[in-house]
Amino acid sequence: MTDQIDAASADEPGFAGFDPAPAPQAASGTAPTPYRVLARKYRPAHFGDLIGQEAMVRTLTNAFAAGRIPQAWMLTGVRGVGKTTTARILARALNFQTPDGQGGPTTDLREFGVHCREIIEGRHIDVMEIDAASNNSVDNIRQINDAVRYAPVSARYKVYIVDEVHMLSTGAFNAFLKTLEEPPPHAKFIFATTEIRKVPITVLSRCQRFDLRRVEADVLVDHLAGICKAEGVDAEQEALAAVARAAEGSVRDSLSILDQAIAHAAGRITLDDIRAMLGLADRARVIDLFESVMKGDIATALGELRAQYDAGADPVVVLNDLAEFTHLVTRLKLVPEAVKDNSLAQAERVRGGDFAQRLSIRVLARTWQMLLKGIGEVKQADRPVMAAEMVLVRLAHAADLPTPDEVLKLLRDGMGSVPAANGNGGGAPRPPSGGGNTALAARPILASANPAPVPVARAAAAPAAIVASIEDVVALASQNRDITLKIALERDVRPVRFEPGRIEFSLAEGASRTLAQDLSRRLKEWTNQTWMVAVVNEEGGATLREQAAAAKDRRESDAAAHPSVKAVLERFPGARIVDVRDPRAIAAAENAAAVPTEDEYLPDAEPLFDDAEPDFDGIDF
């Protein structure tokens, strides 16, 4: 019978140095070995078994190799990532000893030493595991302070593992400080907590802190696949990916779910088994729901939500899955390599990548924000499915709305009316809700990543401006009401060369050093062409203001030489010419389109005049 037990035990899968559990004896009087859940059966026994914590393992390995072993460690992280397990492995590494009495602290724990099995199983006399949730008073810490002075019974170090250390009271923390800072050489402390912010800084400063990370989904899937193989269980890859997603990075949670799935499936584990067991929504149906919402197809979206609800899906879970898929599409758009993630289903890879190409970041961000707000509303609603339907209605109606920047672009470019909120692109109401918006909206959100606005019929477009001289550039700046640039061009620019697409000039004293860049950028906006604008170290011509001043002096001198004007000046001693105005230029200005003049912005500035020869007959002085 003993041989039969050993043979049966050899078929039982083992893990991390443990002896396989003997098979139950049906026909024997010997009591069968109690079943161990997967989370305990496959608990890591050395650093090589830890998954997803490579940074911590590397630091500890180097520290032990260099003999730089501190008196206390602080392990923090979410549930089920291996805090208590790591603490036991650390205790084993500190007290490693071979049967012949050799060995010292080491992280090479592939072979079991004298104390290893008792430490891993939590029953070694010198390794004390304390639950701070139920031993959180000053008296409990006083007992530790009294006992820590005594040497260990059989091991090298006396190790105190304090789990959920954040549950200690303020007085207990204060009572711990002195012992924690200067413990006896034979004492080590390992703390574990999920609430690191509740631990006083005075305690943290006395420990080496390690933040245990959530295990990535693809790593978790590979780990689960290895356990299924060891257990002789057949499981679909997508089913394991669903388990990994539900575990949210917790190894213990994933093993607990897998344990339940093995019992639930009673054979091959499929995605449908995991979905039915956890009440998850069908991933493909969630993607269909996402597509309907993005198209603005309200009737289909509501029908799909109701069908999933009737199948047993929680409305909150459906919206959470919708938000998760929105995040996935956003991530695939920004990081295309994420499509190689093993935890993604085939539908997520293919259709998610397609949506990533067709949807803009602005639309995805808006959908994400609306879903976050909607999930909170559904959780608080008395009738969650109705609240979820209203969230989908808001999403579908917002799907064919332009984003704020698109509205501004429509208005700035004069593309006509902005698409109305009803999704029909105009002021007409939607069709009756019975049919829903079954076709893509007038501005379909899935048409492209950056949907172009549809032009509305309008008057003939104005001809493109012709820029052939610096004067044309000044006129263009005035037309676009950029008065600052207009004044700078008149006052500071000394033209050197002017060609289509290229302007070279020198600057007057005191001019802005960024004038060339500003002018190039504005010309690109005004003409939709690239202009090379450069400041050269050559002597340029006169500025437009200097030319205007010279023209004014010439006009005044010509006016003073006119016989009629000369007669007036001689008849009225002390009279002088204040201004010379050309009636033809005034009439032309009145017929031109009204634009802001320099005088309106700078009343004291010298006016610009046309070079046409004025007619002085009939001029009043």
TORBABA-541273 format. One line per 4 residues: number of its first residue (from 1); for each residue x, y, z of C-alpha. Coordinates in Angstrom, 2 decimals, always signed. Example, Ala and Ser with C-alpha at 12.3 -4.5 7.8 and 13.67 -1.06 7.14 Angstrom:
2
1> +12.30:-4.50:+7.80 ~ +13.67:-1.06:+7.14
This chain:
621
1> +0.00:+0.00:+0.00 ~ +2.87:+2.34:+0.77 ~ +4.26:+1.74:-2.69 ~ +0.91:+2.59:-4.18
5> +0.79:+5.84:-2.24 ~ +4.27:+6.75:-3.42 ~ +3.34:+5.95:-7.02 ~ +0.22:+8.04:-6.78
9> +2.16:+10.84:-5.19 ~ +4.62:+10.83:-8.04 ~ +1.77:+11.71:-10.38 ~ +0.69:+14.66:-8.22
13> +2.28:+17.88:-9.51 ~ +4.69:+19.62:-7.18 ~ +6.00:+23.17:-7.06 ~ +8.96:+25.11:-5.69
17> +10.63:+22.28:-3.85 ~ +7.52:+20.91:-2.11 ~ +6.86:+17.21:-1.94 ~ +3.75:+16.34:-3.93
21> +0.65:+15.74:-1.86 ~ -0.26:+12.05:-1.64 ~ -3.36:+10.96:-3.48 ~ -6.50:+10.28:-1.43
25> -6.99:+6.64:-0.40 ~ -10.50:+5.54:-1.25 ~ -10.28:+1.97:-0.05 ~ -7.91:+2.48:+2.83
29> -8.57:+3.42:+6.39 ~ -5.95:+6.20:+6.10 ~ -7.52:+9.67:+6.05 ~ -7.10:+11.39:+2.66
33> -4.77:+14.36:+2.42 ~ -6.74:+17.61:+2.66 ~ -7.04:+19.54:-0.58 ~ -4.81:+22.58:-0.86
37> -6.03:+25.51:-2.93 ~ -3.83:+26.58:-5.82 ~ -2.82:+29.82:-4.09 ~ -1.16:+27.77:-1.33
41> -0.06:+24.80:-3.37 ~ +1.92:+26.93:-5.83 ~ +3.18:+29.51:-3.38 ~ +6.73:+30.63:-4.28
45> +9.49:+29.18:-2.11 ~ +12.49:+31.14:-3.42 ~ +13.22:+34.35:-5.31 ~ +13.26:+32.57:-8.67
49> +9.58:+31.72:-8.25 ~ +8.49:+35.32:-7.76 ~ +6.96:+36.77:-10.92 ~ +6.72:+40.43:-11.86
53> +9.09:+41.64:-9.10 ~ +12.42:+41.62:-10.92 ~ +13.60:+44.99:-9.56 ~ +13.14:+43.95:-5.93
57> +14.78:+40.56:-6.48 ~ +17.79:+42.18:-8.13 ~ +18.24:+44.68:-5.28 ~ +17.99:+41.99:-2.60
61> +20.36:+39.68:-4.47 ~ +23.01:+42.39:-4.75 ~ +22.53:+43.41:-1.12 ~ +23.00:+39.84:+0.18
65> +26.01:+39.31:-2.08 ~ +27.65:+42.47:-0.73 ~ +26.72:+41.75:+2.88 ~ +24.65:+44.97:+3.10
69> +21.71:+43.49:+5.01 ~ +19.57:+46.06:+6.85 ~ +17.73:+45.50:+10.10 ~ +14.25:+46.09:+8.64
73> +12.34:+45.93:+5.37 ~ +8.99:+47.48:+4.43 ~ +7.04:+45.60:+1.73 ~ +4.05:+47.38:+0.24
77> +1.67:+46.67:-2.61 ~ -1.88:+45.67:-3.45 ~ -3.43:+42.43:-2.28 ~ -2.04:+39.16:-3.55
81> +1.23:+40.33:-5.12 ~ +3.42:+38.38:-2.69 ~ +4.20:+40.55:+0.35 ~ +3.91:+37.81:+3.00
85> +5.48:+35.25:+0.67 ~ +8.43:+37.57:+0.04 ~ +8.78:+38.07:+3.80 ~ +9.02:+34.30:+4.33
89> +11.55:+33.96:+1.52 ~ +13.60:+36.75:+3.11 ~ +13.46:+34.96:+6.46 ~ +14.59:+31.77:+4.74
93> +17.46:+33.62:+3.01 ~ +18.61:+35.10:+6.33 ~ +18.63:+31.70:+8.09 ~ +19.80:+29.45:+5.25
97> +21.98:+26.63:+6.55 ~ +22.96:+23.32:+5.00 ~ +22.58:+20.05:+6.95 ~ +26.34:+19.98:+7.61
101> +26.14:+23.34:+9.39 ~ +27.66:+25.34:+6.53 ~ +26.21:+28.26:+4.60 ~ +25.25:+31.84:+5.35
105> +22.71:+34.46:+4.30 ~ +22.11:+33.97:+0.58 ~ +19.47:+34.44:-2.09 ~ +20.40:+31.18:-3.84
109> +17.65:+29.06:-2.31 ~ +17.10:+26.43:-4.97 ~ +17.96:+23.73:-2.42 ~ +16.16:+23.44:+0.93
113> +18.26:+23.99:+4.04 ~ +17.77:+22.97:+7.64 ~ +15.22:+25.65:+8.51 ~ +13.70:+26.33:+5.10
117> +10.66:+24.07:+5.16 ~ +9.49:+25.24:+8.60 ~ +9.95:+28.90:+7.64 ~ +8.05:+28.58:+4.36
121> +5.20:+26.76:+6.12 ~ +5.09:+29.44:+8.83 ~ +5.91:+27.21:+11.79 ~ +9.54:+28.00:+12.68
125> +10.11:+28.98:+16.30 ~ +12.51:+31.81:+15.45 ~ +10.40:+33.31:+12.65 ~ +7.33:+34.92:+14.20
129> +4.47:+36.12:+12.01 ~ +2.36:+38.75:+13.76 ~ -1.00:+40.03:+12.56 ~ -0.99:+43.74:+13.37
133> -4.74:+43.97:+12.84 ~ -5.36:+41.92:+16.00 ~ -2.13:+42.78:+17.85 ~ -2.07:+46.54:+17.49
137> -1.73:+47.82:+21.04 ~ +1.23:+49.13:+23.00 ~ +1.17:+45.98:+25.16 ~ +1.68:+43.78:+22.10
141> +4.70:+45.82:+21.00 ~ +6.04:+45.77:+24.56 ~ +6.03:+41.97:+24.42 ~ +8.07:+42.10:+21.21
145> +10.52:+44.57:+22.76 ~ +11.02:+42.24:+25.74 ~ +11.43:+39.09:+23.65 ~ +13.74:+40.54:+21.00
149> +16.62:+40.74:+23.48 ~ +16.92:+36.95:+23.66 ~ +18.94:+35.04:+21.09 ~ +17.23:+32.75:+18.58
153> +16.67:+29.14:+19.58 ~ +18.08:+27.36:+16.52 ~ +18.31:+29.73:+13.57 ~ +20.84:+32.43:+12.81
157> +18.40:+35.35:+13.13 ~ +15.20:+35.94:+15.01 ~ +12.86:+37.34:+12.35 ~ +9.62:+39.23:+13.09
161> +7.16:+39.41:+10.19 ~ +4.48:+42.02:+10.96 ~ +1.61:+41.82:+8.47 ~ -0.73:+44.79:+7.86
165> +1.57:+46.96:+9.93 ~ -0.48:+50.08:+9.17 ~ -3.09:+48.77:+11.65 ~ -0.82:+49.48:+14.63
169> -1.98:+52.30:+16.86 ~ -0.02:+55.53:+17.18 ~ +1.23:+54.50:+20.60 ~ +2.31:+51.10:+19.28
173> +4.28:+52.71:+16.47 ~ +6.01:+55.02:+18.94 ~ +6.82:+52.09:+21.23 ~ +8.43:+50.31:+18.27
177> +10.78:+53.12:+17.22 ~ +13.71:+52.54:+19.58 ~ +13.84:+48.78:+19.03 ~ +13.45:+49.24:+15.27
181> +16.32:+51.73:+15.05 ~ +18.81:+49.79:+17.20 ~ +17.75:+46.14:+17.35 ~ +20.06:+43.40:+18.66
185> +22.37:+41.94:+15.98 ~ +20.38:+38.71:+15.90 ~ +16.98:+40.39:+15.18 ~ +15.46:+41.37:+11.84
189> +12.07:+42.94:+11.08 ~ +9.97:+42.56:+7.94 ~ +6.81:+44.66:+7.63 ~ +4.04:+44.20:+5.06
193> +1.21:+46.63:+4.33 ~ -1.34:+47.56:+1.69 ~ -1.73:+51.10:+3.08 ~ +1.75:+52.57:+3.03
197> +0.44:+56.12:+3.55 ~ -0.84:+55.17:+7.00 ~ +2.63:+54.16:+8.19 ~ +4.41:+57.02:+10.03
201> +7.42:+58.48:+8.32 ~ +9.45:+57.80:+11.47 ~ +8.96:+54.07:+10.85 ~ +9.53:+54.29:+7.07
205> +12.84:+56.09:+7.60 ~ +14.14:+53.10:+9.59 ~ +13.33:+50.53:+6.88 ~ +14.32:+49.68:+3.35
209> +11.14:+50.04:+1.31 ~ +10.15:+47.82:-1.60 ~ +7.01:+48.49:-3.66 ~ +5.75:+45.22:-5.09
213> +4.19:+45.86:-8.48 ~ +0.98:+44.52:-9.90 ~ +1.84:+41.60:-12.12 ~ +1.33:+42.41:-15.78
217> -1.47:+40.56:-17.54 ~ +0.72:+38.74:-20.07 ~ +3.06:+37.52:-17.31 ~ +0.06:+36.37:-15.30
221> -1.38:+34.51:-18.29 ~ +1.89:+32.60:-18.77 ~ +1.96:+31.77:-15.06 ~ -1.60:+30.47:-15.13
225> -0.86:+28.42:-18.25 ~ +2.06:+26.75:-16.46 ~ -0.11:+25.87:-13.47 ~ -2.85:+24.47:-15.73
229> -0.24:+22.30:-17.40 ~ +1.02:+21.07:-14.04 ~ -2.54:+20.32:-12.92 ~ -3.40:+18.56:-16.17
233> -6.15:+21.09:-16.94 ~ -6.94:+22.23:-20.48 ~ -7.76:+25.95:-20.71 ~ -8.28:+28.38:-23.57
237> -5.81:+31.23:-23.85 ~ -8.64:+33.76:-23.93 ~ -10.12:+32.23:-20.79 ~ -6.82:+32.68:-18.96
241> -6.63:+36.25:-20.26 ~ -10.09:+36.92:-18.82 ~ -8.95:+35.51:-15.47 ~ -5.85:+37.74:-15.55
245> -7.97:+40.81:-16.30 ~ -10.39:+40.02:-13.49 ~ -7.47:+39.56:-11.04 ~ -6.18:+43.11:-11.75
249> -2.54:+42.16:-11.24 ~ -3.04:+40.03:-8.12 ~ -1.49:+36.56:-8.33 ~ -3.55:+35.23:-5.44
253> -6.79:+36.51:-6.95 ~ -5.95:+34.92:-10.29 ~ -5.24:+31.54:-8.68 ~ -8.44:+31.71:-6.66
257> -10.45:+32.44:-9.80 ~ -8.65:+29.66:-11.67 ~ -9.36:+27.25:-8.82 ~ -13.04:+28.11:-9.04
261> -13.02:+27.87:-12.83 ~ -11.57:+24.35:-12.74 ~ -14.43:+23.25:-10.51 ~ -17.00:+25.18:-12.56
265> -15.94:+23.83:-15.95 ~ -15.33:+20.22:-14.84 ~ -13.14:+19.79:-17.91 ~ -11.83:+22.20:-20.49
269> -11.97:+25.83:-19.28 ~ -13.47:+28.11:-21.94 ~ -14.05:+31.84:-22.11 ~ -17.79:+31.23:-21.79
273> -17.17:+29.39:-18.51 ~ -15.21:+32.33:-17.09 ~ -17.80:+34.79:-18.33 ~ -20.69:+32.84:-16.84
277> -18.86:+32.26:-13.56 ~ -17.85:+35.89:-13.02 ~ -20.89:+37.52:-14.61 ~ -18.73:+39.25:-17.21
281> -20.08:+40.75:-20.38 ~ -19.15:+39.13:-23.68 ~ -16.04:+40.94:-24.93 ~ -17.14:+40.81:-28.57
285> -20.57:+42.16:-27.63 ~ -18.97:+45.00:-25.68 ~ -17.05:+45.90:-28.84 ~ -20.30:+45.79:-30.82
289> -21.85:+48.09:-28.25 ~ -18.90:+50.47:-28.54 ~ -19.25:+50.59:-32.31 ~ -22.98:+51.31:-32.09
293> -22.40:+54.14:-29.64 ~ -19.64:+55.66:-31.75 ~ -21.92:+55.56:-34.80 ~ -24.70:+57.26:-32.88
297> -26.97:+54.24:-33.44 ~ -29.03:+54.60:-30.28 ~ -31.59:+51.88:-31.01 ~ -28.94:+49.21:-31.60
301> -26.94:+50.31:-28.56 ~ -29.95:+50.15:-26.25 ~ -30.97:+46.77:-27.65 ~ -27.48:+45.37:-27.12
305> -27.35:+46.65:-23.52 ~ -30.75:+45.14:-22.75 ~ -29.71:+41.80:-24.29 ~ -26.57:+41.66:-22.15
309> -28.59:+42.63:-19.07 ~ -31.10:+39.85:-19.76 ~ -28.20:+37.41:-20.10 ~ -27.10:+38.28:-16.55
313> -24.51:+41.03:-17.10 ~ -24.42:+43.80:-14.49 ~ -24.96:+47.27:-16.09 ~ -22.05:+48.62:-14.08
317> -19.83:+45.84:-15.39 ~ -20.95:+46.55:-18.96 ~ -20.08:+50.25:-18.65 ~ -16.80:+49.38:-16.96
321> -15.96:+47.06:-19.86 ~ -16.95:+49.83:-22.28 ~ -14.62:+52.24:-20.49 ~ -11.86:+49.63:-20.48
325> -12.22:+49.14:-24.23 ~ -12.17:+52.92:-24.73 ~ -8.90:+53.01:-22.83 ~ -7.57:+50.12:-24.93
329> -8.40:+51.92:-28.19 ~ -6.71:+55.08:-26.90 ~ -3.64:+53.10:-25.90 ~ -3.48:+51.35:-29.27
333> -3.67:+54.72:-30.99 ~ -0.78:+56.14:-28.97 ~ +1.25:+52.91:-28.58 ~ +0.58:+50.64:-31.59
337> +2.97:+48.00:-30.21 ~ +0.46:+47.32:-27.40 ~ -1.45:+45.13:-29.86 ~ +1.12:+42.39:-29.12
341> -0.12:+42.04:-25.53 ~ -0.88:+38.36:-24.89 ~ -3.78:+39.22:-22.59 ~ -5.77:+40.76:-25.46
345> -8.38:+38.73:-27.26 ~ -8.24:+38.44:-31.03 ~ -11.30:+40.69:-31.42 ~ -9.65:+43.34:-29.25
349> -6.49:+43.29:-31.35 ~ -8.20:+43.50:-34.73 ~ -11.20:+45.73:-34.07 ~ -9.44:+47.80:-31.41
353> -6.67:+48.61:-33.90 ~ -9.27:+49.57:-36.50 ~ -11.04:+51.94:-34.11 ~ -7.67:+53.42:-33.11
357> -7.09:+54.46:-36.73 ~ -10.55:+55.91:-37.23 ~ -11.18:+57.74:-33.94 ~ -9.42:+60.87:-32.75
361> -7.89:+61.32:-29.32 ~ -10.36:+64.13:-28.57 ~ -13.34:+61.87:-29.20 ~ -11.88:+59.03:-27.14
365> -11.06:+61.37:-24.26 ~ -14.59:+62.78:-24.31 ~ -16.08:+59.26:-24.31 ~ -13.85:+58.28:-21.39
369> -14.93:+61.26:-19.30 ~ -18.62:+60.66:-19.99 ~ -18.29:+56.97:-19.07 ~ -16.52:+57.75:-15.80
373> -19.32:+60.10:-14.79 ~ -21.96:+57.66:-16.00 ~ -20.55:+54.70:-14.04 ~ -20.84:+56.70:-10.83
377> -24.45:+57.55:-11.64 ~ -25.33:+53.92:-12.38 ~ -23.81:+52.75:-9.08 ~ -26.01:+55.18:-7.15
381> -29.19:+54.65:-9.16 ~ -32.11:+52.62:-7.83 ~ -32.59:+51.15:-11.31 ~ -29.11:+50.65:-12.72
385> -30.13:+49.38:-16.16 ~ -32.21:+52.51:-16.83 ~ -29.38:+54.76:-15.70 ~ -27.00:+52.82:-17.97
389> -29.37:+53.28:-20.91 ~ -29.40:+57.05:-20.33 ~ -25.58:+57.04:-20.29 ~ -25.59:+55.33:-23.68
393> -28.12:+57.88:-24.99 ~ -25.79:+60.71:-23.98 ~ -22.81:+58.98:-25.57 ~ -24.66:+58.30:-28.82
397> -25.94:+61.86:-29.11 ~ -22.48:+63.25:-28.35 ~ -20.90:+60.94:-30.92 ~ -21.80:+63.17:-33.88
401> -21.05:+66.45:-32.13 ~ -17.88:+68.25:-33.21 ~ -15.22:+68.85:-30.61 ~ -14.67:+72.47:-29.47
405> -11.62:+72.95:-31.69 ~ -13.57:+71.64:-34.68 ~ -16.36:+74.15:-33.97 ~ -13.84:+76.97:-33.88
409> -12.29:+75.76:-37.12 ~ -15.69:+75.62:-38.79 ~ -16.48:+79.17:-37.71 ~ -13.02:+80.50:-38.57
413> -12.95:+78.93:-42.02 ~ -16.48:+80.05:-42.79 ~ -17.63:+76.54:-43.55 ~ -21.23:+77.36:-42.79
417> -23.42:+76.17:-39.95 ~ -22.07:+73.83:-37.30 ~ -23.64:+70.34:-37.27 ~ -26.55:+70.31:-34.91
421> -26.70:+68.11:-31.83 ~ -29.34:+65.93:-33.39 ~ -26.74:+64.36:-35.67 ~ -28.48:+65.32:-38.93
425> -26.02:+68.09:-39.65 ~ -28.66:+70.82:-39.71 ~ -31.49:+72.29:-37.80 ~ -34.03:+69.64:-38.70
429> -35.01:+67.27:-35.89 ~ -34.01:+63.62:-35.81 ~ -36.24:+60.97:-37.24 ~ -38.62:+59.34:-34.75
433> -36.83:+57.30:-32.11 ~ -38.44:+54.11:-33.26 ~ -36.02:+53.86:-36.15 ~ -33.15:+55.44:-34.28
437> -30.11:+56.81:-35.97 ~ -29.44:+53.57:-37.78 ~ -27.11:+55.04:-40.36 ~ -23.90:+56.85:-39.73
441> -24.47:+60.42:-38.60 ~ -24.16:+63.31:-41.03 ~ -20.75:+63.84:-39.52 ~ -19.87:+60.17:-38.86
445> -17.40:+59.91:-36.03 ~ -15.96:+56.65:-37.37 ~ -15.34:+58.05:-40.85 ~ -11.77:+59.08:-40.10
449> -9.44:+59.99:-37.29 ~ -9.86:+63.70:-38.07 ~ -13.18:+64.09:-39.87 ~ -13.21:+67.00:-42.27
453> -16.19:+69.38:-42.11 ~ -18.54:+69.32:-45.07 ~ -18.53:+72.71:-46.84 ~ -21.86:+74.49:-47.23
457> -22.70:+76.26:-50.49 ~ -21.69:+79.92:-50.24 ~ -20.77:+82.90:-52.30 ~ -17.81:+82.79:-54.65
461> -14.59:+82.57:-52.69 ~ -12.38:+85.62:-52.59 ~ -9.35:+85.38:-54.87 ~ -6.03:+84.60:-53.26
465> -4.04:+87.68:-52.28 ~ -1.13:+88.58:-54.56 ~ +2.03:+89.43:-52.63 ~ +4.66:+90.96:-54.90
469> +6.24:+93.65:-52.72 ~ +6.71:+94.70:-49.13 ~ +3.82:+97.12:-49.62 ~ +1.58:+94.15:-50.45
473> +2.70:+92.45:-47.24 ~ +1.77:+95.58:-45.26 ~ -1.60:+95.70:-46.96 ~ -2.15:+92.01:-46.15
477> -1.32:+92.62:-42.48 ~ -3.77:+95.53:-42.43 ~ -6.45:+93.42:-44.09 ~ -6.00:+90.71:-41.43
481> -6.00:+93.37:-38.68 ~ -2.53:+92.50:-37.40 ~ -1.67:+96.09:-36.58 ~ +1.40:+95.23:-34.52
485> +3.05:+93.47:-37.46 ~ +1.91:+96.19:-39.87 ~ +3.58:+98.92:-37.82 ~ +6.75:+96.84:-37.41
489> +6.96:+96.32:-41.20 ~ +6.55:+100.05:-41.88 ~ +8.98:+101.19:-39.20 ~ +11.72:+98.51:-38.92
493> +12.11:+96.72:-42.28 ~ +14.72:+97.85:-44.81 ~ +14.05:+95.76:-47.96 ~ +17.02:+94.05:-49.64
497> +15.45:+91.43:-51.95 ~ +11.85:+90.43:-52.56 ~ +10.92:+87.35:-54.60 ~ +7.80:+85.16:-54.57
501> +8.20:+82.95:-51.50 ~ +11.37:+84.69:-50.28 ~ +11.95:+88.01:-48.49 ~ +15.30:+89.37:-47.33
505> +15.70:+92.57:-45.34 ~ +17.82:+94.28:-42.73 ~ +16.43:+95.67:-39.50 ~ +16.32:+99.22:-38.27
509> +17.74:+100.00:-34.85 ~ +15.55:+98.80:-32.01 ~ +13.59:+96.30:-34.14 ~ +12.34:+92.99:-32.74
513> +14.73:+90.09:-33.34 ~ +11.81:+87.72:-33.93 ~ +10.26:+89.79:-36.69 ~ +11.42:+87.41:-39.45
517> +9.95:+84.35:-37.72 ~ +6.70:+86.15:-36.94 ~ +6.34:+87.36:-40.53 ~ +7.07:+83.89:-41.97
521> +4.47:+82.30:-39.74 ~ +1.80:+84.89:-40.53 ~ +2.42:+84.72:-44.28 ~ +2.00:+80.95:-44.09
525> -1.39:+81.47:-42.43 ~ -2.54:+84.22:-44.80 ~ -1.36:+82.78:-48.12 ~ -1.23:+79.03:-47.32
529> +2.29:+79.01:-48.77 ~ +5.68:+78.63:-47.17 ~ +7.74:+81.84:-47.15 ~ +11.46:+82.05:-46.43
533> +11.99:+85.28:-44.49 ~ +15.54:+86.14:-43.53 ~ +17.40:+89.03:-41.93 ~ +20.64:+89.69:-43.85
537> +23.69:+91.71:-42.96 ~ +23.38:+94.07:-45.91 ~ +22.35:+97.67:-46.24 ~ +18.72:+97.77:-47.26
541> +16.57:+100.50:-48.63 ~ +14.53:+103.02:-46.72 ~ +11.72:+101.83:-44.50 ~ +8.15:+102.51:-45.57
545> +7.82:+105.12:-42.86 ~ +10.97:+106.88:-44.09 ~ +9.59:+106.73:-47.62 ~ +6.31:+108.18:-46.45
549> +8.09:+110.98:-44.60 ~ +10.17:+111.78:-47.69 ~ +7.02:+111.78:-49.84 ~ +5.36:+114.18:-47.42
553> +8.34:+116.55:-47.50 ~ +8.31:+116.44:-51.28 ~ +4.60:+117.20:-51.40 ~ +4.96:+120.11:-49.03
557> +7.88:+121.54:-50.99 ~ +5.94:+121.12:-54.25 ~ +2.93:+122.77:-52.64 ~ +5.03:+125.66:-51.37
561> +6.38:+126.22:-54.90 ~ +2.86:+126.43:-56.37 ~ +2.01:+130.08:-57.34 ~ -1.32:+130.06:-55.47
565> +0.21:+128.65:-52.31 ~ +3.17:+131.01:-52.53 ~ +0.78:+133.98:-52.81 ~ -1.10:+132.88:-49.71
569> +2.09:+132.47:-47.70 ~ +3.29:+135.91:-48.74 ~ -0.07:+137.52:-47.93 ~ -0.22:+135.95:-44.45
573> +3.19:+136.24:-42.73 ~ +3.84:+133.35:-40.29 ~ +1.51:+130.93:-42.11 ~ +2.83:+127.44:-42.81
577> +1.72:+124.32:-44.62 ~ +0.32:+121.81:-42.14 ~ -0.85:+119.06:-44.48 ~ -1.28:+118.31:-48.13
581> -4.26:+116.19:-49.15 ~ -4.96:+114.69:-52.55 ~ -8.73:+114.66:-53.33 ~ -8.20:+111.71:-55.66
585> -6.56:+109.62:-52.94 ~ -9.33:+110.55:-50.48 ~ -12.03:+109.46:-52.93 ~ -10.25:+106.17:-53.60
589> -9.98:+105.49:-49.87 ~ -13.69:+106.13:-49.38 ~ -14.55:+103.61:-52.10 ~ -12.24:+100.92:-50.69
593> -13.25:+98.44:-48.00 ~ -13.04:+99.92:-44.54 ~ -10.04:+98.60:-42.59 ~ -8.39:+100.01:-39.45
597> -5.90:+102.75:-40.29 ~ -2.74:+103.51:-38.45 ~ -4.27:+106.79:-37.26 ~ -7.02:+104.90:-35.47
601> -4.48:+102.95:-33.42 ~ -1.64:+105.50:-33.27 ~ -3.06:+109.02:-33.55 ~ +0.39:+110.61:-33.25
605> +1.99:+108.53:-36.02 ~ +2.86:+110.06:-39.35 ~ +0.23:+109.23:-42.01 ~ +1.14:+107.39:-45.20
609> +0.47:+109.06:-48.54 ~ +0.23:+107.96:-52.12 ~ +2.99:+109.06:-54.49 ~ +0.47:+110.48:-56.99
613> +1.03:+114.12:-57.88 ~ -1.60:+116.18:-56.00 ~ -3.80:+118.82:-57.60 ~ -3.41:+122.00:-55.57
617> -6.19:+123.91:-57.30 ~ -9.05:+124.56:-54.94 ~ -7.18:+123.41:-51.81 ~ -8.12:+125.23:-48.63
621> -5.45:+126.49:-46.25
